[in-house]
Amino acid sequence: MSADVARLRAWSPDLALGGAVLLLGLVEASRAKPWWEDWWDLALVVLGTATAVGLSRRAPGVAVGLVWVVCLLQLASDTRVLLVQAAIAVVLFGAARWGSPVVVAVSGLSIPLGAATVVLFGASEVYDALARFIDYNSIINSAYRFGTTWQLAAAVLAVLLLGSPWLAGLALRFVSRAEQSRVSQVAAEEDAARAVQESEQAREIARLREEQARMARDVHDVVGHSLAVILAQAESAQYVTDPDAEVLAEKLRGTMATIATSARTSLQDVRQVLTTTQSTAPAGRQGGLDSLVDGVRSSGHEVVSTVVGRPQPLPPELETVAYRVLQEMLTNAIKHGRRDTPVTVERHWEGELRLEVRNGVATTPATDSATTDETQPLSAAVEDGAPPHAASPGQGIDGMRRRLEAVGGRLDVRRRDEAGGPTFTATAWVPVRGGA
């Protein structure tokens, strides 16, 4: 029901205008010819004109066609011209204002054709209609003094009278389109600005998430390594024996000192991660890598460290990556490796820094029955019984891989079956781009 009411409200101005034309036309027709003298021809002209006026905004093409039908039938039946037909100007205005390009062109061509038709075929009827209000006899007689070309002047005048509303409608059409274009441009600019803002917000969110992920990886690496060293020291302290009480006390003090040093270093690193936006390797360049190896060795693990090639200085971001990756490798070796086999650490400088950490794997029923290839990747090794830490997609291996990929490096984690027992090897390649 609301849709019908809205439709009626939209049509109400057109219906009111058409009704007014119909009422005025019927009044004029009744005054021109009494109804008992068969004035239905005039009534049909009035009805057609009023209908065309009512459709001039909603269906301008139909309105223009209806006007032509009424006028041609009027000329064919020799029906007199009515003043109410001046409302055709409304139809021309509507055709230019709301019509399609075809309707605009047709209505524009109708103006000179209509003027010529009125002057050549219906001039007398027009004069008769206007004679009731204006004395045109003297005007016509004066016009004939200049010859018979007065019809041309009348046609031009008719074109001006009919063309004025058409031009007015066309002007409003262009003004409306210009306004719509301006509004569309403003809306497009607002959409573009909104898109830019949303893009900036998305980038900022992505940056914050990356910072959170980086911080989580750093904290994981720092705390995990420190706790692994502390745990190894605490476990080894349980088995420290010596008949000499002073020697035993000295060994225990050394173990406690190592634990305290590891905890203090871890605390400093965590503070540094939480207070800076870009982490840097503690202890500085190669000294930082060496300190990691020394820390694991001091925890009681046997570490075999080898450096091949000439070490090169690394840029700060690559230095940080190398430090954190080696830190995580050593943490995994301490947590999951065998205590009775040495941890092998190799650093190869061959155009790029290759870090490799190998450690023995504790034998389990799963590994006893496994048959793995020496070049088996991590995904396959997990299925054949690799250590639990190799299968973890969390901050450990996944964090190392993300760090390396961010600087163009790569990571390979494998389990190998060797004569002395299964071993676990983690190898990282860090590009060298010439540091300061």
LINSUL-V186345 format. One record per pair of residues at least 24 apart in sequence whose C-alpha atoms are under 6 Angstrom apart, sorted by the first residue. I is the first residue (numbers start at 1). J is the second residue. If there is no record, write none. Layout:
BEGIN
i=<I | I>
j=<J | J>
END
This chain:
BEGIN
i=<14 | 15 | 18 | 18 | 18 | 21 | 22 | 25 | 53 | 56 | 56 | 57 | 60 | 60 | 60 | 61 | 80 | 81 | 81 | 89 | 89 | 92 | 93 | 93 | 93 | 96 | 96 | 96 | 97 | 97 | 97 | 111 | 112 | 115 | 115 | 115 | 116 | 217 | 221 | 222 | 225 | 226 | 226 | 229 | 230 | 232 | 233 | 280 | 281 | 289 | 302 | 303 | 303 | 303 | 304 | 305 | 305 | 306 | 307 | 307 | 308 | 309 | 313 | 314 | 315 | 325 | 333 | 337 | 338 | 352 | 352 | 352 | 353 | 353 | 354 | 354 | 355 | 355 | 356 | 356 | 357 | 357 | 358 | 358 | 359 | 359 | 360 | 361 | 361 | 374 | 377 | 378 | 378>
j=<54 | 54 | 50 | 53 | 54 | 50 | 50 | 84 | 91 | 91 | 94 | 94 | 94 | 95 | 99 | 103 | 125 | 125 | 126 | 162 | 165 | 166 | 165 | 166 | 169 | 166 | 169 | 170 | 169 | 170 | 173 | 159 | 159 | 155 | 158 | 159 | 155 | 395 | 328 | 266 | 331 | 262 | 266 | 299 | 259 | 299 | 299 | 320 | 320 | 323 | 342 | 342 | 343 | 344 | 344 | 345 | 346 | 346 | 346 | 347 | 348 | 349 | 435 | 435 | 435 | 400 | 359 | 361 | 362 | 430 | 431 | 432 | 429 | 430 | 428 | 429 | 427 | 428 | 426 | 427 | 425 | 426 | 424 | 425 | 423 | 424 | 423 | 422 | 423 | 416 | 414 | 413 | 414>
END
